[in-house]
Amino acid sequence: MDYKQRFIERKLQQNKVIATPSKTVAFVTGHCTHNPGGLLLWYCVIYRDNGETLVCFDHYESGTLNEAEYLGVLLCMEKCIELGIKEIDIKTNSQTIVNVLNGVWKCKAEHIKPLFKSVQELRKSVDIKISWIPTAEMPTHKDGQKELYKLKKQYCV
């Protein structure tokens, strides 16, 4: 069993179902080794209403923290569309993402606008409610970012 598969299985064991019977809940975050220009990683943990748990992640060699956070939301939404999920409650530790996607703030950064537009386009296919939670309350935070950073170093070096 490879490192990635062991990580996913451990996350599945640690994060049992936290979904309500009628909703799918996802926890999404991004990470940047140094901002701007550091290695990016983003991931989400999706708890489906049928009890299934999915861990999704990806990485890129360079960017900003905000880019990583938007990419996490996009990854989550794309996965939900792929699975036929029509409604999802996304929880993130990024107040910027929450405020921009909920229309409280405007998306002004030119390098973020294409990602923002992509999220808005995907909203036509999946209904999302996005809300903020403290980082410490994210079930993926305790060891998820450290594990994914190790994976990132493995794949990007």
Contacts in CASP RR format, 6 or more apart in sequence:
PFRMAT RR
TARGET T0000
AUTHOR 0000-0000-0000
METHOD contacts of the structure
MODEL  1
MDYKQRFIERKLQQNKVIATPSKTVAFVTGHCTHNPGGLLLWYCVIYRDN
GETLVCFDHYESGTLNEAEYLGVLLCMEKCIELGIKEIDIKTNSQTIVNV
LNGVWKCKAEHIKPLFKSVQELRKSVDIKISWIPTAEMPTHKDGQKELYK
LKKQYCV
1 9 0 8 1.000
3 150 0 8 1.000
3 151 0 8 1.000
3 154 0 8 1.000
4 151 0 8 1.000
7 55 0 8 1.000
7 144 0 8 1.000
7 147 0 8 1.000
7 148 0 8 1.000
7 151 0 8 1.000
8 55 0 8 1.000
11 45 0 8 1.000
11 53 0 8 1.000
11 55 0 8 1.000
11 140 0 8 1.000
11 144 0 8 1.000
12 53 0 8 1.000
12 55 0 8 1.000
14 139 0 8 1.000
15 45 0 8 1.000
15 47 0 8 1.000
15 53 0 8 1.000
15 139 0 8 1.000
15 140 0 8 1.000
16 53 0 8 1.000
17 47 0 8 1.000
17 51 0 8 1.000
17 53 0 8 1.000
18 25 0 8 1.000
18 47 0 8 1.000
18 139 0 8 1.000
19 25 0 8 1.000
19 47 0 8 1.000
19 48 0 8 1.000
19 49 0 8 1.000
19 51 0 8 1.000
20 49 0 8 1.000
21 49 0 8 1.000
22 49 0 8 1.000
23 49 0 8 1.000
23 87 0 8 1.000
23 88 0 8 1.000
23 89 0 8 1.000
24 46 0 8 1.000
24 47 0 8 1.000
24 48 0 8 1.000
24 49 0 8 1.000
24 80 0 8 1.000
24 85 0 8 1.000
24 87 0 8 1.000
24 88 0 8 1.000
24 89 0 8 1.000
25 46 0 8 1.000
25 47 0 8 1.000
25 88 0 8 1.000
25 89 0 8 1.000
25 91 0 8 1.000
26 44 0 8 1.000
26 45 0 8 1.000
26 46 0 8 1.000
26 47 0 8 1.000
26 76 0 8 1.000
26 80 0 8 1.000
26 88 0 8 1.000
26 89 0 8 1.000
26 90 0 8 1.000
26 91 0 8 1.000
27 44 0 8 1.000
27 45 0 8 1.000
27 90 0 8 1.000
27 91 0 8 1.000
27 92 0 8 1.000
27 133 0 8 1.000
27 138 0 8 1.000
27 139 0 8 1.000
27 140 0 8 1.000
28 42 0 8 1.000
28 43 0 8 1.000
28 44 0 8 1.000
28 69 0 8 1.000
28 72 0 8 1.000
28 73 0 8 1.000
28 75 0 8 1.000
28 76 0 8 1.000
28 90 0 8 1.000
28 91 0 8 1.000
28 92 0 8 1.000
29 42 0 8 1.000
29 43 0 8 1.000
29 44 0 8 1.000
29 69 0 8 1.000
29 72 0 8 1.000
29 92 0 8 1.000
29 93 0 8 1.000
29 94 0 8 1.000
29 135 0 8 1.000
29 138 0 8 1.000
29 140 0 8 1.000
29 141 0 8 1.000
29 145 0 8 1.000
30 40 0 8 1.000
30 41 0 8 1.000
30 42 0 8 1.000
30 43 0 8 1.000
30 65 0 8 1.000
30 68 0 8 1.000
30 69 0 8 1.000
30 71 0 8 1.000
30 72 0 8 1.000
30 94 0 8 1.000
30 145 0 8 1.000
31 40 0 8 1.000
31 41 0 8 1.000
31 42 0 8 1.000
31 65 0 8 1.000
31 68 0 8 1.000
31 145 0 8 1.000
31 148 0 8 1.000
31 149 0 8 1.000
32 38 0 8 1.000
32 39 0 8 1.000
32 40 0 8 1.000
32 63 0 8 1.000
32 64 0 8 1.000
32 65 0 8 1.000
32 67 0 8 1.000
32 68 0 8 1.000
33 39 0 8 1.000
33 149 0 8 1.000
35 64 0 8 1.000
35 65 0 8 1.000
36 63 0 8 1.000
36 64 0 8 1.000
36 65 0 8 1.000
37 62 0 8 1.000
37 63 0 8 1.000
37 64 0 8 1.000
38 62 0 8 1.000
38 63 0 8 1.000
39 59 0 8 1.000
39 60 0 8 1.000
39 61 0 8 1.000
39 62 0 8 1.000
39 152 0 8 1.000
39 153 0 8 1.000
39 156 0 8 1.000
40 59 0 8 1.000
40 60 0 8 1.000
40 61 0 8 1.000
40 62 0 8 1.000
40 63 0 8 1.000
40 64 0 8 1.000
40 67 0 8 1.000
40 68 0 8 1.000
40 71 0 8 1.000
41 57 0 8 1.000
41 58 0 8 1.000
41 59 0 8 1.000
41 60 0 8 1.000
41 68 0 8 1.000
41 145 0 8 1.000
41 148 0 8 1.000
41 149 0 8 1.000
41 151 0 8 1.000
41 152 0 8 1.000
42 57 0 8 1.000
42 58 0 8 1.000
42 59 0 8 1.000
42 68 0 8 1.000
42 69 0 8 1.000
42 71 0 8 1.000
42 72 0 8 1.000
42 75 0 8 1.000
43 55 0 8 1.000
43 56 0 8 1.000
43 57 0 8 1.000
43 58 0 8 1.000
43 72 0 8 1.000
43 75 0 8 1.000
43 140 0 8 1.000
43 144 0 8 1.000
43 148 0 8 1.000
44 55 0 8 1.000
44 56 0 8 1.000
44 57 0 8 1.000
44 72 0 8 1.000
44 75 0 8 1.000
44 76 0 8 1.000
44 79 0 8 1.000
44 140 0 8 1.000
45 53 0 8 1.000
45 54 0 8 1.000
45 55 0 8 1.000
45 56 0 8 1.000
45 139 0 8 1.000
45 140 0 8 1.000
46 53 0 8 1.000
46 54 0 8 1.000
46 55 0 8 1.000
46 56 0 8 1.000
46 76 0 8 1.000
46 79 0 8 1.000
46 80 0 8 1.000
46 88 0 8 1.000
47 53 0 8 1.000
48 54 0 8 1.000
48 83 0 8 1.000
48 85 0 8 1.000
54 79 0 8 1.000
54 83 0 8 1.000
55 140 0 8 1.000
56 75 0 8 1.000
56 76 0 8 1.000
56 79 0 8 1.000
57 75 0 8 1.000
57 148 0 8 1.000
57 151 0 8 1.000
58 71 0 8 1.000
58 72 0 8 1.000
58 75 0 8 1.000
59 148 0 8 1.000
59 151 0 8 1.000
59 152 0 8 1.000
59 155 0 8 1.000
59 156 0 8 1.000
60 68 0 8 1.000
60 71 0 8 1.000
61 156 0 8 1.000
64 111 0 8 1.000
66 94 0 8 1.000
66 96 0 8 1.000
66 97 0 8 1.000
66 109 0 8 1.000
66 112 0 8 1.000
67 111 0 8 1.000
67 112 0 8 1.000
67 115 0 8 1.000
69 92 0 8 1.000
69 94 0 8 1.000
69 96 0 8 1.000
69 97 0 8 1.000
70 97 0 8 1.000
70 112 0 8 1.000
70 115 0 8 1.000
70 116 0 8 1.000
70 118 0 8 1.000
70 119 0 8 1.000
71 115 0 8 1.000
73 90 0 8 1.000
73 92 0 8 1.000
73 97 0 8 1.000
73 101 0 8 1.000
73 119 0 8 1.000
73 130 0 8 1.000
74 115 0 8 1.000
74 118 0 8 1.000
74 119 0 8 1.000
74 122 0 8 1.000
76 88 0 8 1.000
76 90 0 8 1.000
77 88 0 8 1.000
77 119 0 8 1.000
77 122 0 8 1.000
77 123 0 8 1.000
77 125 0 8 1.000
77 126 0 8 1.000
77 128 0 8 1.000
78 122 0 8 1.000
80 88 0 8 1.000
80 126 0 8 1.000
81 122 0 8 1.000
81 125 0 8 1.000
81 126 0 8 1.000
85 126 0 8 1.000
86 126 0 8 1.000
86 127 0 8 1.000
87 126 0 8 1.000
87 127 0 8 1.000
87 128 0 8 1.000
88 126 0 8 1.000
88 127 0 8 1.000
88 128 0 8 1.000
88 129 0 8 1.000
89 128 0 8 1.000
89 129 0 8 1.000
89 131 0 8 1.000
90 128 0 8 1.000
90 129 0 8 1.000
90 130 0 8 1.000
90 131 0 8 1.000
91 130 0 8 1.000
91 131 0 8 1.000
91 132 0 8 1.000
91 133 0 8 1.000
91 138 0 8 1.000
92 98 0 8 1.000
92 130 0 8 1.000
92 131 0 8 1.000
92 132 0 8 1.000
92 133 0 8 1.000
93 132 0 8 1.000
93 133 0 8 1.000
93 134 0 8 1.000
93 135 0 8 1.000
93 138 0 8 1.000
93 141 0 8 1.000
94 132 0 8 1.000
95 132 0 8 1.000
96 105 0 8 1.000
97 130 0 8 1.000
98 104 0 8 1.000
98 130 0 8 1.000
98 131 0 8 1.000
98 132 0 8 1.000
99 105 0 8 1.000
100 106 0 8 1.000
100 107 0 8 1.000
100 116 0 8 1.000
101 116 0 8 1.000
101 119 0 8 1.000
101 128 0 8 1.000
101 130 0 8 1.000
102 130 0 8 1.000
107 113 0 8 1.000
107 116 0 8 1.000
135 141 0 8 1.000
END
